[in-house]
Amino acid sequence: MMKISKNTDIMRVLEEIKQISGLLWSKGWAESNAGNFSINITGLCKKIKFQIPESGYVRLNKTYKHLRNQYILITCSGCRMRGIAVNPVQGLCLLYFNKSGNAYTIISLDNISDKNPTSELFTHLELQNLLAGKNTGEKVVLHTHPAEVIALTNLKNFKSEKSINKLISAIQPEVPVLFPEGIGFISYQLTGSKKLALKTRKKFNKHKIVIWEKHGCVSTGKDLNEAFDYTDVLIKTIKIFFLCLSSGNKTEGLNVYQVKELKKLNKK
């Protein structure tokens, strides 16, 4: 902790992590030890001389070429967002990837050596590798369990990307402007599986946020605040839908011409 405490840029990231982790908990998007995120902080680690162990690397079953010599800050398995909001270092691992991109080692930030990254590690590896390759400045992957998303995908009428986007894009103007490419959707897959990770990576070639059926959603961003914002807009939109239903009325929604007009605003 002493090494990173002297780096003002990393300390700024940790403050952002505290803030967003607290919001994730208070909004109910990260019950118990649910929810996870990863942040590529390679650019912030250049001035820090970490002691990289020569042994203890975890071999991966594939090579992530864009993660070579990269530093990824990621939530630990079993950690709680409410705990990270108080002391972020206790719930985080710093992964350093070797020069081949086919193995990583965990650098201790608080002298605790028995930490392991989140069970959704495969998804984070696939997406962080994708983001680093795209070189668009996106460095964050955020996965949460909002009740509204899980409730929506438990309804028979919303089991496809087409049906979900038809609903969500018409509810409020913010959605077509922010997500002109739409919301991604993946039918139910086993939590933490490589199949889920690969399907998610494919969706993020086009989308900023993806819904996992009966599980939650994943968003990316240049920082944790941006990834949070994308999720926040999605959840508010779904809330509006359920509020309309609870009033005994169906949503009227924007018409197709209004939605197309809004999508053009993003391109200006």
C-alpha positions in Angstrom: 0.0 0.0 0.0 2.9 2.4 0.7 4.0 2.4 -2.9 0.6 3.2 -4.4 -0.3 5.7 -1.6 2.5 8.0 -3.0 0.9 7.9 -6.5 -1.8 10.6 -6.7 -3.3 9.2 -9.9 -3.9 5.8 -8.4 -5.2 7.3 -5.1 -7.7 9.2 -7.3 -8.8 5.9 -8.8 -9.2 4.4 -5.4 -11.4 7.3 -4.3 -13.6 6.8 -7.3 -13.8 3.1 -6.5 -14.9 3.9 -3.0 -17.6 6.3 -4.3 -19.0 4.0 -7.0 -18.8 0.8 -4.8 -20.9 2.6 -2.2 -23.5 3.6 -4.8 -23.6 0.0 -6.2 -24.3 -1.3 -2.7 -26.9 1.4 -1.8 -28.8 0.9 -5.1 -29.0 -2.8 -4.5 -27.0 -3.8 -7.6 -24.4 -5.7 -5.6 -26.0 -7.9 -2.9 -23.7 -9.9 -0.6 -20.5 -10.5 -2.6 -22.2 -10.0 -6.0 -20.9 -7.6 -8.6 -17.4 -7.0 -9.8 -15.3 -4.7 -11.9 -11.8 -4.4 -13.4 -9.7 -1.3 -14.4 -6.7 -1.2 -16.6 -4.2 1.0 -14.6 -1.1 0.2 -16.7 -0.5 3.9 -17.5 -0.6 4.8 -13.8 1.9 2.1 -12.8 4.9 3.2 -14.9 6.5 5.2 -12.1 6.0 2.4 -9.5 8.7 -0.3 -9.2 6.7 -3.3 -8.2 8.5 -6.4 -7.2 7.2 -8.9 -9.8 7.7 -12.5 -8.5 9.5 -14.8 -10.9 7.4 -17.7 -9.7 3.7 -18.0 -8.8 2.3 -17.1 -12.2 -1.2 -18.4 -13.0 -1.1 -19.9 -16.5 -4.1 -19.2 -18.8 -5.5 -21.5 -21.4 -5.1 -18.8 -24.1 -2.9 -15.8 -24.9 -4.3 -12.3 -24.5 -1.9 -10.4 -26.7 -3.2 -7.0 -25.7 -2.7 -7.7 -22.0 1.0 -8.2 -22.3 2.8 -6.4 -19.5 -0.5 -4.8 -18.4 -1.7 -4.1 -14.9 -5.4 -4.8 -14.2 -7.0 -3.8 -10.9 -9.9 -6.2 -10.2 -12.2 -7.1 -7.4 -11.4 -10.2 -5.4 -13.5 -13.3 -5.1 -15.8 -13.1 -2.1 -15.4 -9.4 -1.5 -18.4 -7.1 -0.8 -19.0 -3.8 -2.4 -20.0 -2.3 1.0 -16.6 -3.3 2.2 -14.8 -1.9 -0.8 -16.6 1.4 -0.2 -14.8 1.6 3.2 -11.4 0.2 2.3 -11.0 -0.5 -1.4 -7.5 -2.1 -1.1 -8.8 -5.0 1.0 -11.2 -6.1 -1.8 -8.9 -5.6 -4.8 -6.3 -7.7 -6.6 -3.6 -6.2 -8.9 -2.9 -8.6 -11.7 0.3 -8.2 -13.7 0.4 -10.1 -17.0 3.7 -11.5 -18.4 5.3 -10.5 -21.6 3.5 -13.2 -23.5 0.1 -12.4 -22.2 -0.6 -16.0 -21.3 -0.1 -15.8 -17.5 -0.6 -13.4 -14.6 0.6 -12.9 -11.1 -1.1 -11.1 -8.2 0.8 -8.2 -6.7 -0.1 -7.7 -3.1 -1.4 -4.2 -2.2 -1.9 -4.9 1.5 0.5 -7.8 2.3 -2.3 -10.4 2.1 -1.2 -13.2 -0.2 -4.3 -15.5 -0.3 -6.5 -13.3 -2.6 -8.0 -14.5 -5.8 -9.7 -12.5 -8.6 -13.5 -12.6 -9.1 -15.2 -15.7 -10.4 -16.1 -13.7 -13.5 -12.4 -13.4 -14.3 -12.9 -14.9 -17.8 -15.3 -12.2 -18.9 -13.0 -9.5 -17.5 -10.0 -11.0 -19.4 -11.9 -11.1 -22.7 -13.2 -7.6 -22.4 -10.0 -6.0 -21.1 -8.1 -7.6 -23.9 -10.7 -6.3 -26.4 -10.7 -2.8 -24.9 -6.9 -2.6 -24.9 -6.9 -3.7 -28.6 -9.4 -1.2 -29.6 -7.4 1.6 -28.0 -10.4 3.9 -27.6 -9.5 4.9 -24.0 -12.0 2.5 -22.4 -10.4 0.9 -19.4 -13.2 -0.3 -17.1 -15.5 -3.3 -17.1 -18.4 -3.3 -14.6 -20.7 -6.2 -13.8 -23.8 -5.7 -11.5 -27.0 -7.4 -10.5 -29.8 -4.8 -10.8 -33.1 -6.3 -9.8 -34.9 -4.5 -12.6 -32.8 -6.2 -15.3 -33.2 -9.6 -13.7 -37.0 -9.0 -13.4 -37.3 -7.9 -17.0 -35.5 -11.0 -18.4 -37.8 -13.2 -16.3 -40.7 -12.0 -18.4 -41.5 -14.2 -21.4 -41.9 -11.2 -23.8 -38.3 -10.1 -23.2 -36.1 -13.0 -24.2 -34.4 -11.5 -27.2 -32.2 -8.5 -28.1 -34.9 -7.3 -30.5 -37.7 -7.3 -28.0 -35.6 -5.6 -25.3 -34.4 -2.9 -27.6 -37.8 -2.2 -29.0 -39.0 -1.6 -25.5 -36.0 0.3 -24.0 -35.2 2.6 -26.9 -38.8 3.9 -26.9 -39.2 4.7 -23.2 -37.1 7.8 -22.8 -35.0 10.0 -25.2 -31.8 9.4 -23.3 -31.5 5.8 -24.5 -31.4 6.3 -28.3 -28.9 9.2 -27.9 -26.6 7.3 -25.5 -27.0 3.9 -27.0 -27.6 4.3 -30.8 -26.2 0.9 -31.4 -28.8 -0.6 -28.9 -28.4 -2.8 -25.8 -26.8 -6.2 -26.2 -28.5 -9.3 -24.8 -27.2 -12.8 -24.0 -29.5 -15.7 -23.2 -28.8 -17.5 -19.9 -25.3 -19.0 -19.6 -23.5 -20.5 -16.6 -22.1 -17.9 -14.2 -18.3 -17.5 -14.6 -18.2 -19.8 -17.7 -15.8 -19.3 -20.6 -18.9 -19.6 -22.9 -20.5 -16.6 -21.2 -17.2 -14.7 -21.5 -16.8 -15.4 -25.2 -20.4 -14.4 -26.0 -20.0 -11.2 -24.0 -16.8 -10.2 -25.8 -18.6 -10.7 -29.1 -21.4 -8.4 -28.1 -19.0 -5.6 -27.0 -17.6 -5.3 -30.5 -20.8 -3.2 -31.0 -22.4 -2.4 -27.7 -21.5 -0.3 -24.6 -23.7 -2.4 -22.2 -25.0 -5.9 -22.4 -27.8 -7.7 -20.4 -27.2 -11.2 -19.1 -30.5 -13.0 -18.9 -31.7 -13.6 -15.3 -28.2 -12.5 -14.1 -27.6 -8.7 -14.5 -25.6 -6.6 -16.9 -22.1 -5.6 -18.0 -20.9 -2.2 -19.0 -17.6 -0.7 -20.1 -16.3 2.9 -20.0 -13.3 5.2 -19.9 -13.6 5.2 -16.1 -15.8 3.7 -13.4 -18.1 6.6 -13.4 -18.9 6.3 -17.1 -19.5 2.5 -16.8 -21.8 3.2 -13.8 -23.7 5.9 -15.8 -24.5 3.5 -18.6 -25.9 1.1 -16.1 -27.8 3.9 -14.3 -29.5 5.0 -17.5 -30.5 1.5 -18.4 -32.0 0.8 -15.0 -33.9 4.0 -14.8 -35.5 3.2 -18.2 -36.6 -0.2 -17.1 -37.9 1.3 -13.8 -40.1 3.6 -15.9 -41.5 0.6 -17.7 -42.4 -1.2 -14.5 -43.9 2.1 -13.1 -46.2 2.3 -16.0 -47.2 -1.4 -15.6 -47.9 -0.9 -11.9 -50.3 2.0 -12.7 -52.3 -0.5 -14.8 -51.3 1.1 -18.1 -49.0 0.1 -21.0 -46.1 2.3 -22.0 -46.9 4.5 -25.0 -43.3 5.1 -25.9 -41.6 7.1 -28.7 -42.5 6.1 -32.2 -39.9 4.7 -34.6 -39.4 8.1 -36.4 -38.7 9.8 -33.1 -36.2 7.1 -32.1 -34.4 7.4 -35.4 -34.2 11.1 -35.0 -32.6 10.8 -31.6 -30.0 8.3 -32.7 -28.8 10.8 -35.3 -27.9 13.2 -32.4 -25.2 10.9 -31.3 -23.4 11.1 -34.7 -23.3 15.0 -34.7 
